[in-house]
Every structure is written in C-alpha cells, then in structure tokens.
Amino acid sequence: MPIELEAAVVKTPSGFLKICEMALTIIALSVSQGTENFSFGDESRTFFCGGVLLLSIVVTPLLFYTYIRGSAKDIQKTPFELQVNLTQAILMIAAGSVVINTYCTSPGQNLTFADSGKTAGSLCIINGVIYGADTFFAYQNIK
C-alpha cells in the first residue's frame, strides 16, 4: 500500500514554518556539536539546552509528518499544536538567552567556543520567534 503525501502542505504557513524550525534546529545542533569540547555551560545548562533542542528535533518532524500525511485539518482542530508551538517558542528563547549569557559573561573563554555559543544561542532565539509565528498560525487555524 503506497503512502500518499500531500506536498501542498509545504505551501501553507504552518508547513513552511515547520521546515524552517527543523532546519534552524539542525543548524543550531551542528554549530554546538561541531565545535570540539563545546558545552552550553555547566551541567544544568547543558541538560536544559540540549533537552530543548532534542525536544524540537523530535516533535517538529512528527507534526510535519502528520501534516504531509493529510491529517493537518484534524490536528489543527485541537489545541495540541498551539500548546506545543507556544512551549517550544518559550523554551527556545530561554535556551538561546542562556547560551548567549553563558558565553558573553564567562571570562577566559576560547574565542571559537564563544563564537559558537553566541551563534547557537542566536539561532535558538530566531527559532523561538519562528515558533511564535507558528503559534499565531496555529491559533488562527483553531478559530
């Protein structure tokens, strides 16, 4: 039985934003993990920031997969996507702020680490804004 995909979902605001969210999360992970011995800060900061990125890289593709399988209208009738997007927006902005704060206030940081940290943090904040826009469209779809 062939799997039918609805490619037209990519043309919708929510579908396009899901692709942007996944891309920015992958880039933020690549920047942070591409630097040797990179850390988001102490153990609790690393746990939080890594957890936020992991949550994003797991949940967003699942929502996008639901969209392209043709269940976009079903999921948009429930508050699930709205809640997930709002939570992700808040967590991404918080994680980005934590990472930028870590690398702006820590003296003696290696320049490569500091640049990677600020870049990863900036990408997280931008991604949080995109999640916020996706939250707006999810709210519009519920109405």
N, C-alpha and C positions, 0 to 999 in steps of 0.2 A: 504494500500500500504506500504510494508516494506521499511525501509530506508536501502540503501546499503552503506556500509562503506568500504573504501579502507585501509586496515591495512598495506599494503606495504609502505604507505607514511611514516610510523614511521622509516623505514629503510633508508630513504633519509636524507641527511644532514640537509635540512631545517625542515623536520618533527621532527627529533631528537632534533634539537636546539630549536624548539618551545616548546617541552616538558620540556627541561632544563630551558628555560626562564620562563615558567609558574611555575615550581617548585621553582626556586630561588625567584621569586616574592612572592609566598605564604609564603616561609620561612622568607623572609625579613619582610613581614607584620606581621607574627606570632611573630617574635622576637621583633618588635617595639610595637605591641599592647599587647603582653603577659606580658610586664612589667607595673606594676601599676603606673599610673600618668606619663607615658612616653610622651615626647614631642620631636619633631625634632628641637626644638629651639624656637625662637619667632614665632609670628603668621604667618608672611610671609613665613618663612622657613617651618613651618608645612604645610601650604597651598601648597607650591611648591612640597615638598617631598611626601606628601600624594597624591597630584594630579598625580605625575609621577607614583607612584605605582598603583593608581587606573586606569590610562590610560593603563598601562601594563597588569593589570589583566582583563581588558575588551577587549582590541583589540587583544592581542595574542591568547586567546582561540577562538575568532571569525575567525582569519586567519587559525588556526589549524583545526577548524571545516570545513572551506571551503576546506582545503586540504583533509581531510578524506572523504568528500562527493564526491570527484572526480573532483573537479574544480581546482586542483593545476596547471595544464597546462594553464588554462585560466587566472588565476591571475598572473602567472609568466611571461606572455607576456606583462603585463602592468608595469609601474614604481611604482605602488601603494605600493607594499610590500617593495620595495627598499627604498622608502621615509619613510614609517612607521618605518622600522628597523633602518635606519640611525637616525631618530629623536629620537627614543627610546634609541639608544646607547648613543647619546649625553646627553639626559635628565637623564638617569640612572647614568652615570658617574658624571654628575654635582650634582645630588641629593646625591649620595654616598659621594662625596667630601664635600658637605655642612654639612652633618650629622657628618662625621668624624671630620671636622674642629670645629663644634659646641662642640663636647664632648672632644676634645683634648685641646681646648683653654679656656674653661669655668672653672674657679676655683670654688672649693667648690661643685662640682657635686658629687652626690651619686655614689659610685663605681658600683653598679648594673646598674644605668642609663648610666654611661659612657661606661661600657662594652656592654650593649645592643645597645647603639648608634653606637659604633665602629663596632660591629658585623653587624648591619643593613646596615651601610654605606659600609662596605666591601662587603657584599652580593650584594648591588646595583652596585658597581663598577665591580664586577665579572660578574654580569648580563649584564652590559653595554658592556663588552668585548664580551660576547656571542652574544648580539645583533649586535655587529660589525662584528663578524664572519658570522652571518646570513645575514647581509647586503652584504657581499662579495659573498655568495652563491646566493643571490637574483640577484645581478649584473651578475653573471655567467649565470643564467637562462634566463635573458633578451637577452643576446647576441646570 
